Amino acid sequence: MIDIRKLRENPDVYIQAAQDKRIAADIPRLLEVDEQLKQAKAGLQDLATEKNRTGKSIPKLSGPEKQAALETLSRLKQEEEQYQNQVKELQPEFDALMLQVAQPADGEVPVGKDDTENVELRKEGEIRQFDFEPKDHVQLGLTLDMIDIERGVKLAGTRNYFLKGDGALLHWAVLRFAVDFMIGRGYTPMSVPLLMRDEAMQGTGYYPGAEEQTYRMEKDELSLAGTAEVPLTAYRMGEIVAERELPLKFVALSSCFRREAGAAGKDTYGLYRIHQFDKVEQVIVGPNSDEQSHAFHEEIQANSEGVMQALGLPYRVVAVCTGDLGRGQAKKYDIEAWMPSRENYCETHSASKFYDFQARRMNLRYKNAQTKKNLFCHTLNNTVIASPRVLIPLMELYQDGDGSITIPEVLRPYMGGREKIVAPS
């Protein structure tokens, strides 16, 4: 959520932000409702003052003067009720319109319509050239008895799967390595709930907007989180955090659930676009400082690149354009890993900076030591690793000509010290 005072001062900035992000937001109507609401609340305040003054005068009056004062008090109460009804009618519309407002993107963010107009910043690592005919991750997974998609679909429908044997072990090894990597960088490990109340989904910016992508437990009015970003960012919602605690740096490993609505027929092969996966997520809750937010954004990006480099996976970094940004994101980097079977770099990470957008929605604040004022925190998040998507480049790039897979060195301690995955005898 944005600061309404900033919108009042410069509405054109927010109209342009909505256009750049291709997000519907009725700024003229919001300003109209805002003005009506301000007038109604000002009227209530004036009436409260007049009621108080009139009420105090009544015990000192008598006769016609007292009767006139009582009539005035009765009229004031009627007018007050009218204003209260206006507020009751306008406030929900104001709140709904505010939730639609997009945060303006940082000035350096490229303007574009969608992910096809994201801008490559750099490439890291060498793309492997094979001297044999490589297999894709599904072929490898079946040959090495690591993956069973057929039975996953039979039990749970499309875009579901089983990881088995060394497939499950490799999956867990990647996740455990990523958690340990982040703990080594000073992040607090968290085990988080996955069923979220609407306040947490709205607070982090997923509602409104992502309802179609979310698995909803209607009976309990809870939603399955699509990322640990939601519980981690909302962990202290509604609180005033001590300034000395900032920044809060969290890392969590959780299962994630996404309906992939609107993705029918898209990326249906293998493990790329699925309904359930596991992800290690990093979140920073920091002070209200643009400068520190910029630094934290580079930090969380460097953390994820450190994991990719440790795994020896080639990747590229792109600056996400305005049309591919979410409502609350001011800037985002994507990491895209090279996936041989897809013959392209494909998204594996997204590092997002929100300033105080999420904190305003969650009423997450801290008391500034110098000003003694309560300020909204700044929030950021990034994928550390997501699996099984990352198994696609891991399996494909580390495959050997004899059909085995060499286990990356950093993962071997998590797989009993073994160097290779071979077909079961």
C-alpha positions in Angstrom: 0.0 0.0 0.0 1.2 3.5 -0.8 1.1 6.7 1.3 -2.1 8.5 0.4 -0.4 11.8 1.1 2.1 11.2 -1.7 -0.7 10.2 -4.1 -2.6 13.4 -3.3 0.5 15.5 -4.0 1.4 13.8 -7.3 -1.4 11.6 -8.7 0.1 11.5 -12.2 3.0 9.4 -10.8 0.6 6.7 -9.7 -1.5 6.9 -12.9 1.8 6.3 -14.8 2.9 3.5 -12.5 -0.4 1.6 -13.2 0.1 2.1 -16.9 3.7 1.0 -16.8 2.9 -2.1 -14.8 -0.3 -2.8 -16.7 -2.3 -2.9 -13.5 -5.8 -1.5 -13.3 -6.1 1.3 -10.7 -8.8 4.0 -10.7 -6.8 6.9 -9.3 -9.3 9.7 -10.2 -12.1 7.8 -8.4 -9.8 7.2 -5.4 -9.0 10.9 -5.1 -12.7 11.7 -5.4 -13.6 9.2 -2.6 -10.6 10.4 -0.5 -11.9 14.0 -0.7 -15.4 13.0 0.3 -14.1 10.9 3.1 -11.9 13.7 4.4 -14.8 16.1 4.4 -17.0 13.6 6.2 -14.4 13.0 8.9 -13.7 16.7 9.2 -17.4 17.3 9.6 -17.5 14.6 12.4 -14.6 16.3 14.2 -16.3 19.7 14.0 -19.6 18.3 15.2 -17.8 16.5 18.1 -16.3 19.9 19.2 -19.6 21.6 18.9 -21.5 18.8 20.8 -19.0 18.9 23.6 -19.3 22.7 23.9 -23.1 22.6 23.8 -23.3 19.7 26.3 -21.1 21.5 28.8 -23.3 24.7 28.6 -26.6 23.0 29.2 -26.2 22.6 33.1 -25.7 26.3 33.3 -28.8 27.2 31.3 -32.5 27.4 32.0 -35.8 28.1 30.4 -35.8 28.9 26.7 -32.0 29.0 26.4 -31.7 25.5 27.8 -34.5 24.2 25.5 -32.7 25.8 22.5 -29.4 24.2 23.5 -31.1 20.8 23.8 -32.7 21.2 20.3 -29.2 22.1 19.0 -27.7 19.0 20.6 -30.4 16.9 19.0 -29.8 18.4 15.6 -26.0 17.9 16.0 -26.6 14.2 16.7 -28.7 13.8 13.6 -26.0 15.5 11.5 -23.4 13.3 13.2 -25.3 10.2 12.2 -25.4 11.4 8.6 -21.7 11.9 8.5 -21.1 8.5 10.2 -23.2 6.9 7.5 -21.1 8.6 4.8 -17.9 7.3 6.4 -19.4 3.8 6.7 -20.3 3.9 3.0 -17.1 5.5 1.7 -14.4 3.8 3.8 -14.8 0.3 2.2 -14.6 1.8 -1.3 -11.5 3.8 -0.3 -9.8 0.8 1.2 -10.5 -1.3 -1.9 -9.3 1.4 -4.2 -6.1 1.8 -2.2 -5.3 -1.9 -2.5 -5.3 -1.5 -6.3 -2.7 1.3 -6.4 0.7 0.2 -7.8 3.9 1.3 -6.3 6.0 3.3 -8.9 9.0 1.4 -10.2 12.5 2.7 -9.5 13.7 5.1 -12.2 16.3 2.7 -13.6 13.7 -0.1 -14.1 13.2 -0.7 -17.9 9.8 0.1 -19.2 8.3 -2.9 -21.0 5.1 -4.8 -21.6 6.0 -8.3 -20.2 8.8 -10.7 -19.5 9.9 -10.7 -23.2 11.1 -7.1 -22.6 13.2 -7.9 -19.5 16.8 -6.7 -20.0 19.8 -8.9 -19.6 22.5 -7.5 -17.3 25.1 -10.2 -17.5 25.9 -13.9 -17.9 27.8 -16.0 -15.5 29.4 -19.4 -16.0 30.1 -21.5 -19.1 27.5 -23.4 -21.0 28.6 -27.0 -21.3 29.1 -28.4 -24.8 28.4 -32.1 -24.9 30.5 -34.6 -26.9 27.6 -37.1 -26.7 23.8 -36.9 -27.3 22.5 -35.6 -23.9 19.3 -36.7 -22.3 16.7 -34.4 -20.8 15.9 -34.5 -17.1 12.8 -36.7 -17.6 14.8 -39.3 -19.6 17.5 -39.2 -17.0 15.1 -39.5 -14.2 13.3 -42.5 -15.7 16.6 -44.3 -16.6 18.1 -43.7 -13.1 14.7 -44.4 -11.3 14.7 -40.8 -9.9 11.3 -39.5 -11.1 7.8 -40.9 -11.6 5.5 -38.4 -13.3 3.0 -41.0 -14.5 2.0 -42.1 -11.0 2.1 -38.5 -9.7 -0.5 -37.5 -12.3 -2.6 -40.7 -11.5 -2.8 -39.8 -7.9 -2.9 -36.0 -7.9 -3.7 -34.8 -11.5 -1.7 -32.9 -14.0 1.6 -31.1 -13.1 2.3 -33.6 -10.2 5.1 -36.1 -9.8 7.0 -38.3 -7.4 10.7 -38.0 -6.8 12.2 -41.3 -5.7 15.4 -42.8 -4.6 18.3 -40.6 -5.7 15.8 -38.1 -7.1 14.5 -37.4 -3.6 18.0 -37.4 -2.1 19.3 -34.9 -4.7 16.2 -32.7 -4.1 16.7 -32.7 -0.4 20.5 -32.2 -0.7 20.0 -29.0 -2.8 17.5 -27.6 -0.2 19.7 -28.5 2.8 22.8 -27.0 1.2 20.9 -23.8 0.5 19.6 -23.5 4.1 23.1 -24.1 5.5 24.5 -21.6 3.1 22.1 -18.9 4.3 22.7 -19.7 8.0 26.4 -19.3 7.3 25.5 -15.8 6.1 23.8 -14.8 9.3 20.1 -15.5 8.4 17.8 -16.9 11.1 16.3 -20.3 10.0 12.5 -20.5 10.4 10.0 -23.3 10.0 6.8 -21.6 9.0 3.0 -22.3 8.8 1.7 -22.7 5.2 -2.0 -22.0 5.7 -2.4 -18.2 5.8 -5.2 -15.9 6.9 -6.4 -13.3 4.4 -4.7 -10.6 6.5 -1.3 -12.1 5.7 -2.1 -12.6 2.0 -3.3 -9.1 1.7 -0.5 -7.7 3.8 2.2 -9.1 1.6 0.4 -8.0 -1.6 -0.9 -11.3 -2.9 -4.5 -10.3 -2.4 -6.0 -8.8 -4.4 -4.5 -10.1 -7.6 -3.2 -13.6 -7.0 -6.5 -15.3 -5.9 -6.6 -17.4 -9.1 -3.1 -18.7 -8.5 -3.8 -19.7 -4.9 -5.3 -22.9 -3.4 -8.1 -21.7 -1.2 -9.5 -23.5 1.9 -12.9 -21.9 1.7 -14.3 -23.7 4.8 -11.6 -22.4 7.0 -11.0 -19.1 5.2 -7.3 -19.9 4.8 -5.0 -20.0 1.8 -2.0 -22.3 1.0 1.0 -20.1 0.7 2.7 -20.1 -2.7 6.0 -19.0 -1.0 7.5 -18.7 2.4 7.7 -15.0 1.7 4.2 -14.6 3.0 4.7 -16.1 6.6 8.2 -14.7 6.9 7.3 -11.1 5.9 4.1 -11.2 7.9 5.8 -12.7 11.0 5.8 -9.5 12.9 2.8 -7.8 11.3 0.8 -5.4 13.5 3.9 -4.9 15.7 6.3 -2.1 16.5 9.7 -3.7 16.2 12.5 -2.4 18.3 14.9 -0.5 16.1 17.9 -2.4 17.5 16.4 -5.6 16.1 16.6 -4.4 12.5 17.4 -5.7 10.1 15.5 -9.0 10.6 17.0 -11.6 8.2 15.1 -14.8 7.8 15.5 -18.0 5.8 12.8 -20.7 5.5 12.5 -24.0 3.7 8.8 -24.7 2.9 6.6 -26.5 0.5 4.8 -24.1 -1.9 1.5 -24.5 -3.8 0.4 -22.7 -7.0 -2.6 -23.5 -9.1 -0.9 -22.2 -12.3 -4.3 -20.9 -13.5 -4.1 -19.7 -17.0 -1.1 -21.9 -17.8 -3.0 -24.6 -19.6 -0.8 -26.2 -22.3 2.2 -24.1 -21.2 5.5 -25.8 -20.0 3.7 -29.1 -19.4 6.7 -31.3 -19.9 8.7 -32.5 -16.9 9.3 -30.6 -13.7 9.4 -27.0 -14.9 5.9 -25.7 -14.1 4.2 -27.7 -11.3 1.6 -27.3 -8.6 3.7 -28.2 -5.6 7.4 -27.7 -5.0 9.9 -26.9 -2.2 11.7 -23.6 -1.9 14.3 -21.9 0.4 13.3 -18.3 0.7 15.1 -15.3 2.2 13.4 -12.2 3.6 14.8 -9.0 5.0 12.8 -6.6 7.1 14.9 -3.4 7.4 14.7 0.2 8.5 12.9 2.9 6.5 15.9 3.8 4.4 16.0 3.8 0.6 19.8 3.6 0.7 19.8 0.5 2.9 17.1 -1.1 0.9 19.2 -0.7 -2.2 22.1 -2.4 -0.4 19.9 -5.2 0.9 18.6 -5.8 -2.6 22.1 -6.4 -3.8 22.8 -8.6 -0.8 19.9 -11.0 -1.3 20.8 -11.1 -5.0 24.4 -12.0 -4.2 23.3 -14.7 -1.8 21.3 -16.5 -4.5 24.1 -16.1 -7.0 26.5 -17.5 -4.4 24.3 -20.7 -4.3 24.2 -21.0 -8.1 28.0 -20.5 -8.3 28.6 -23.1 -5.6 26.4 -25.5 -7.6 28.4 -24.7 -10.8 25.3 -23.8 -12.8 25.6 -21.2 -15.6 23.0 -18.5 -15.4 22.1 -14.9 -16.4 20.8 -12.0 -14.5 18.0 -9.8 -15.9 16.4 -6.6 -14.9 12.7 -7.1 -14.8 10.7 -4.6 -16.8 7.7 -2.6 -15.4 5.1 -4.9 -17.2 6.6 -7.9 -15.4 6.6 -6.4 -11.9 4.0 -7.0 -9.3 1.9 -4.3 -7.8 4.2 -3.7 -4.8 7.6 -4.3 -6.4 9.8 -1.3 -6.9 12.6 -3.3 -8.6 13.3 -6.9 -9.3 16.1 -9.0 -10.6 15.6 -12.5 -12.0 18.2 -15.2 -12.2 17.7 -17.6 -15.1 19.6 -20.9 -15.2 20.7 -22.5 -18.5 18.5 -25.6 -19.2 19.9 -27.6 -22.0 16.6 -29.4 -22.8 14.8 -26.1 -23.1 17.7 -24.6 -25.0 17.4 -21.4 -23.1 17.9 -19.5 -19.8 14.8 -20.1 -17.6 13.8 -18.3 -14.4 14.8 -19.9 -11.1 15.0 -16.9 -8.8 13.3 -13.5 -8.3 14.8 -10.8 -6.0 12.2 -8.1 -5.1 12.4 -4.8 -3.3 9.2 -3.3 -1.9 10.3 -0.3 0.3 7.4 0.2 2.8 4.6 -1.1 0.5 4.1 -4.4 2.3 4.8 -2.9 5.8 2.0 -0.3 5.3 -0.5 -3.1 4.5 0.7 -5.1 7.5 1.1 -2.1 9.9 4.7 -3.3 10.5 6.7 -0.4 12.2 9.6 0.5 14.4 10.3 3.5 16.6 13.1 5.7 15.2 15.5 6.6 17.9 16.3 10.1 16.6 12.8 11.3 15.7 10.9 9.2 18.3 8.4 8.5 15.5 7.0 5.2 14.4 8.1 4.5 10.9 7.1 1.7 8.5 9.8 -0.9 7.8 11.1 -1.8 4.4 10.9 -5.4 3.1 12.7 -7.5 0.5 12.7 -11.1 -0.5 14.5 -13.5 -2.9 14.5 -17.2 -3.8 17.6 -19.0 -2.4 16.8 -22.1 -4.4 13.6 -23.8 -5.6 13.4 -27.6 -6.3 12.6 -29.6 -8.3 12.9 -26.9 -11.0 16.7 -26.5 -10.3 17.0 -30.3 -10.7 16.5 -29.7 -14.5 19.8 -27.9 -15.0 21.6 -30.0 -12.3 20.7 -33.3 -13.8 21.1 -32.2 -17.4 24.4 -30.3 -17.1 26.0 -32.9 -14.8 25.1 -36.0 -16.8 27.8 -38.3 -18.1 28.1 -40.1 -21.4 27.5 -43.5 -19.7 24.0 -42.3 -18.4 25.1 -41.5 -14.9 25.0 -38.1 -13.2 28.0 -36.6 -11.4 26.9 -35.1 -8.0 28.1 -31.5 -7.6 30.9 -31.4 -5.0 29.0 -29.2 -2.5 26.1 -31.7 -2.4 28.1 -34.8 -1.8 28.2 -34.4 2.0 24.3 -34.5 1.9 24.4 -37.7 -0.3 26.6 -39.9 1.8 29.8 -38.7 0.2 28.9 -40.3 -3.1 30.2 -38.8 -6.4 27.8 -40.2 -8.9 24.2 -41.3 -9.4 24.0 -44.5 -11.3 21.2 -46.7 -12.5 20.1 -49.2 -9.9 21.4 -52.7 -10.5 
